[in-house]
């Protein structure tokens, strides 16, 4: 499979920027998303690294858009459960992480990207 470059929509960029700003305002114990160093030790992507790339409006190389979408959907499910419990982003790491990754706008954009590039 070839690696395609995905350019995030403005709303996803704004979600990431807002999540980064919120994260900076919170004590470490209430921050969602792994620091890049911790994520690297675990062999996974860092939500903070993803958010920083989104905030800079950088294109993201997607070698596996379906895996990326699966991760976004998992974060959405966790965020939805937290919101159903009445939690705000400052009270829920799950909501913060979902927004670090671009939120609902990113899910819609990646789904569209996959559909447009199915044969690529």
TAURJO-V764521 format. One record per residue. PHI is phi in degrees with one decimal (none if undefined). OMEGA is omega in degrees with one decimal (* if undefined). D_LAST is the distance of its C-alpha to the last C-alpha in whole Angstrom. Layout:
PHI_OMEGA_D_LAST ; PHI_OMEGA_D_LAST
//
This chain:
none_178.8_8 ; -81.1_177.5_7 ; -92.8_-179.8_9 ; -106.9_178.5_8 ; -96.5_-178.8_12 ; -108.4_177.7_13 ; -108.4_-173.8_16 ; -70.3_176.4_19 ; -73.3_-177.8_21 ; -55.8_-179.1_24 ; -62.9_177.6_26 ; -66.7_177.2_24 ; -61.1_179.7_25 ; -65.0_176.7_29 ; -59.8_-179.2_28 ; -64.2_179.6_28 ; -61.9_179.4_31 ; -64.7_179.5_33 ; -65.8_177.0_32 ; -64.2_179.3_33 ; -63.4_178.0_36 ; -61.8_-178.4_37 ; -58.0_179.4_37 ; -63.3_-176.6_39 ; -81.7_-175.7_41 ; -99.1_172.9_42 ; -66.1_-176.8_44 ; -51.7_-176.5_41 ; -67.7_-178.4_42 ; -113.5_-178.1_41 ; -84.9_173.8_38 ; -85.3_177.2_34 ; 88.7_178.7_31 ; -81.8_170.6_32 ; -64.1_-178.3_33 ; -53.6_-179.1_30 ; -65.1_180.0_33 ; -66.1_178.8_33 ; -61.5_179.3_30 ; -62.0_178.1_29 ; -63.1_-179.7_32 ; -87.7_178.6_31 ; 74.0_179.7_27 ; -128.6_176.6_25 ; -76.5_176.3_24 ; -94.4_174.8_27 ; -61.3_178.8_27 ; -67.3_178.1_29 ; -62.3_178.0_26 ; -60.6_-178.6_24 ; -64.3_178.5_26 ; -62.9_177.4_27 ; -64.2_177.9_24 ; -63.7_-178.0_23 ; -60.8_177.9_27 ; -89.2_179.6_26 ; 59.6_179.5_23 ; -77.9_171.9_21 ; -69.3_-179.3_17 ; -109.7_175.7_16 ; -71.5_-178.9_14 ; -115.8_176.4_12 ; -74.8_-178.0_11 ; -138.0_-177.3_12 ; -59.0_-179.6_12 ; -68.2_175.8_13 ; -65.6_178.5_16 ; -60.6_178.9_16 ; -64.0_178.2_17 ; -60.2_178.0_19 ; -64.5_178.8_21 ; -59.5_-179.5_22 ; -66.1_177.6_23 ; -64.2_177.5_25 ; -64.1_178.6_27 ; -62.6_178.9_27 ; -60.5_178.7_29 ; -65.2_179.7_31 ; -66.3_179.3_32 ; -62.0_177.4_33 ; -62.8_179.5_35 ; -64.8_179.4_37 ; -66.4_178.0_37 ; -64.1_176.7_38 ; -86.3_177.7_41 ; 83.1_-178.6_42 ; -82.4_175.6_41 ; -96.9_178.1_40 ; -56.8_-179.6_37 ; -71.9_179.6_40 ; -100.5_-173.6_41 ; -131.5_175.4_38 ; -64.9_-179.8_35 ; -62.8_178.9_33 ; -65.2_179.2_33 ; -59.4_-177.8_32 ; -62.9_179.1_30 ; -58.0_179.9_28 ; -76.1_174.2_28 ; -58.5_-178.3_28 ; -85.6_175.0_24 ; 109.0_176.0_24 ; 67.5_-175.7_25 ; -58.9_179.6_24 ; -60.6_-179.7_23 ; -71.9_177.5_20 ; -59.5_-179.2_20 ; -60.1_-178.6_19 ; -68.1_179.9_17 ; -69.8_175.9_14 ; -59.2_178.5_15 ; -64.7_179.7_14 ; -59.1_179.6_11 ; -61.7_-179.1_9 ; -61.2_-178.3_10 ; -72.5_-174.5_9 ; -118.3_-177.1_5 ; -56.1_-175.5_6 ; -95.9_-176.7_4 ; -76.1_*_0
//
